[in-house]
Amino acid sequence: MSQLGSDQQEDAWQDLCREAEEILKPTLQLATQIASAYDQIRQQTNHLMTFTEARTDPLTGVSNRRGLDNMLESQFAMMTRYETIFSLVIFDLDHFKQVNDKQGHLHGDRILQAVAALLDEEARETDVVARYGGEEFVVVMPETGMEGACVFGERIRVAVEEQLPVTVSGGVAVAMDGDVADSLLARADAALYGAKSAGRNCVFRHNGEEIEPVVELVSAAVAEAEG
C-alpha cells in the first residue's frame, strides 16, 4: 500500500513537471528568440560602428576622405539620375604651419577641432563636412547652386575670423555635366589657390571658365534678399 502511494506521488510529480514544461515552453522559446535578436542587434551595431569609424576622422569627428568620396559618388549618381545639383567648398586654414611651429601641434589640433565644430554647426543636416587633408576641410552641399555655396563660404569665412584665432581661405565649385569627383575638386582647389594668391582670408569661386572672388556675388545676393 505504501509502495502504491509512492508510485502515485511519483506519477503526479511527473505529470506536474510535464504541465509546467508545457506552460513554460512558450516563455523559453520567447527568451531564446529575444537572446537571438539581441545578438543580431549587437552584431549590426558593431558593424555600423565599424562602418562609421572607417569614414570618420578621429581627430575632428567629421567625415574623412573615404566618407567624402562616398558622398560625392552618391551625389553624382543623384545628379545623373534625377538631374539634381550640388556644390562644394574647400576651406584651408591660413598660415597653419606657423600655428603648429609657434604654439605646438596640440594647440594646432584644438584649432582643427574648433574649425570642424564650427563647420558642422553651420552646415545643414543634409550637408557633409569632411576633413580633406591636414588643414583642409570640404563641405558638400546637395541641392545648392553656385550662389548659395558662395554665400555659405563667405559666412564661414567671417565666422572663423570672428570666433577663432585663425582665418580660412575658400574655393567654391558647382558640379557640372561631365564632371567626376576629381574634376569638381580640381576646380574648387583652383579657386582656393586663387584665394590664397589674393592674400588669404577670402573666398573665390570657379564658374567653369574663370576664377573670381565671391564678395560681389554675395553682396548682391544679400541686397536682393533684404530688398
Secondary structure, 3 states (H helix, E strand, C coil): CHHHHHHHHHHHHHHHHHHHHHHHHHHHHHHHHHHHHHHHHHHHHHHHHHHHHHCECCCCCCECHHHHHHHHHHHHHHHHHHCCCEEEEEEEECCHHHHHHHHCHHHHHHHHHHHHHHHHHHCCCCCEEEECCCCEEEEEEECCCHHHHHHHHHHHHHHHHHHCCCCEEEEEEECCCCCCHHHHHHHHHHHHHHHHHCCCCCEEEECCCCEEECHHHHHHHHHHHHC
